[in-house]
Amino acid sequence: METFRIEAVVLDTKNFGDANKVVTLYTKEYGKLEANAYGCRRSRSPISGAMQMFNHISAELSRGAQVDTIREADILNFYDALTKDLERLAYASLFFEIVNRMTLPHEKSAETFYLLKNSLPVMSERNPKVAALIGACQFMETSGEQLNFSRCVRCGEEILGDAGISLTDGGAVCMNCVDYVGDCRPYPDALRKTFELMLSFDWKDGTRLNFKSKQLDAAEKFFIEYVQYILGSELKSVQFIREFLSI
């Protein structure tokens, strides 16, 4: 039986049977993969603690014909604040769901792995809404699905001041071109600067995450709408945020 070792972040878990889980991992070595964790819901299971969402783990897996099996797992870092605080749980779930639903199995991306890994302590200790939106913004950029925030998608001119933005046309639209694109909505200068700050944010930087609430709310609304537009369905975590955080 072939075995292999991985470093991973736990993206999602689903229960099956009396004591098992299917665990979705984003690994440094292989990208996203699913594996069965048999018996991990039993209190005496040696891997039970590691099989929790948001954990950063090292694990040994055995190859399966269709699904791999987790044999051993050690916690490298865990962030219990993300499960004990409702707001942190909600926004961490939003970011992780976006990554999970917009990545393909075994499509390796070092940028995505390190983005997930580096975002966890920030979401655990600092403003979780800000951290999750920065994560979503940077993930969309590395995945190739990002809209063009800084140049007009029609004429290529740099966007300065207020403009428009179109989901269907792929990004910002200067005021000279707004009449020629569909689905164009307002794109204030302050929102563009918010996106640009999010894209340039360094996760190792301890500088205060300081965004005005109005622009943060606008960025949240925009990213949720855009991701759901791409997916063609609603994100489950959005409903959780609306119901439990009254947003």
N, C-alpha and C positions, 0 to 999 in steps of 0.2 A: 504494500500500500504506500503510494507516494505521499509524503508530507512536505509541507513548506511553512515558513514563518513569515509573518507580516507585522508591520506597524500600521495601525488604523485608528480612525475615529468612528465611533458608532453613530451612524446616521439615523437608524430606525430599528425598531424591534416589533415583532408580531408573535403572539402566543399561538401555539398549536398543540393539540393533544393535552394531556393532563399536566405535563411538566416541562414542555419544550418551547423553544423560540426559533423563529427565523430571524436572523440578524442581518441587517444591511450595513455593510462596512465601506468606508472610503479608505482605501489603502494607499500607502506610499508606493508600493511596488507594482500593483495591478489595477489601480483605479477602483471603481465601485464593484463590489461583489456581494452576493448573498451566501450565507452559510447556515446550516442547522446547528443549533446548540441544544443537544439532547440532555434532558434532565436538569437544565440550568435554573428552573424555577423551584427546585427543591432546595431547602435551606442549607443542606449539607453539601451541595454541589460545589466543587472547587472553582468553578467558573461563574457562579451566580453573580458575584459582585461586579465582574467585568462586563457582563452582558446588559448594561444599562445605557440608554441613549445619552449622548454627550461625553461618554468616556473616551479617553485616549489610551489605547491598549497596545500590547504586544501579544500575538497569539500564534499558536501552531495549528494548522489545518491539515486535513487529509483530503485528497482529491476524490471527488465522486463523479459518477457518470453524468449526473445532471446538476447536483448541488453538493458543494463541499461541506465538510463537517468540522466544527471547532473542537479540538482535542484538549488544548491547554490555553489559558489566557491569563495575562498579568496586567494589572492596572498601572499605567505609567503616570497618568494624571486624571483626577476626577474632580468634578465641580458640582458639589452638592447644592450650592446656592441656586443653580439653574433648575433644580427640581423642587426646592423649598419655597421659592419666591414666585408667585403667580405671574407677575409681569416678566420676569426673566425667563420663566418657562415658556410663556407665550411667544416672545420674540425670538428666543433661541430656536423654538420649534418652527417658526416662520422661515428663518434663514435655512435651517437644515432641510425643511420640506422643499424649498426652492431648489437647493442643490440636488436633492434626491430625485426630484421629478424631471430635472432638466439635464441629467447626466445619463449616459448609456453604460451598461455593464462592461467592465474590462477596458474602458476607454481611459487610458492613463493620463493624468494631468498632475504634475508636481505642484503647479500653482494652486489648484483646487485643494489638494491635500494640505498644503501649508497654510492656505487661507482658513480652512476649517480649524486646524490645530491652533493657529495664532489667535483666532477670534474667541476661542473658548474662555481664556482668562479675562479677556476684556468684557465679554458679555456677563461673566460671573461677578465682576467687581465694579464695573462702571455702568453708565446709562445703557440698558439693554436694547432699547428702541434704536438709539443712535448706532450702537455696534452692529445690530442686525441689518440695518439699512445700509451701512457702509459695506458689510459683508455681501449683501445682495448686489450692490452697485459694482463692487470689484469682481464678484463672480461673473456677472453678466458681461463684463469687459473681457475677462479671460476666456469665457466660453464662446465668444464671437457673436453673442446675441444682443450686445449693447447697442442702443441708439447712439447716433452722433449728437453729442451735447453741445459742441463748440463751433461747428461749422454748418452752414446751410446745406441741406441734402440736395438742393436743386442747383444752386450756382457755386457752391463751395466757399462762399465768403465767410469770414470769421464773424461769429455772432457777438455783437456788442449792444448792450442794452436789452430792452424788452423785445421779444420775438414770438414766434409760434413754434409748436412742436407737433409732429404727426407720428402716430404709431404705425400706420400703414405705409407711410413713405420713408420711415427709417430714422427720424430724428428732427433736429432743429430746422426751422425755416425762417429765413430773414424776412423782414417786413416787405421787401420788394417781391417776394415769391409766395406770400401766404395765400393769394387768390388762386394759385395754380396747383395746390395740393388738396387732397381730401383729408378728412378727419383732423383738421387743424384746430388745436386749442391753445389758449394763452400760455406763454412760456416766459415768465418774468425773469429779469436779470438776476434777481436774488436767488431764484431756484436754480438757474444755471450755475451760479457760483457755489451753491450747496453741493450740486453733483460733482463739480470739479474738485472741491475740497474732499469729498468722500473718496473719489478715485485716487487722490494723492496721499491718503491717510496711511501712515506707517503704524502697524500694529504694535511695534516695540516702543513707540513714542508714548511717554507718560503724560504728554500735554493734555490739558482738559478738553474734553469733547464738547465744544461750545457752539451749539446751533440754536438759532431762534426757533421757538416752538411753532410759529406759523409756517416757516419754511420746512421744518421737520415733518409737520403734518402733511404738507403738500408733497414732499418727497415720498412719504409712506403711501399716500393715495396713488401717486403716479406709479411706483414700482409694483404695487399690488395689481393695479389695473393692467400694466404692461405684461407682467408675468402671466396673468390669467388670460390675457389676449393671446399670448404665444401658446399656452397649454390648451386653450379652448375649454377650460373648466375652472371651477373655483378651488383655491387652496383651502384645505381643511383647517389649517391653523388660523386663517383669517376669520372663520366663523368662531373659533375659540377666542380670539382677541375681541371680537365684537360682543360676544355673549358675556364674557367674564371680566373684561376691562371696560365695558360700556363705551366703546369707541365707535 
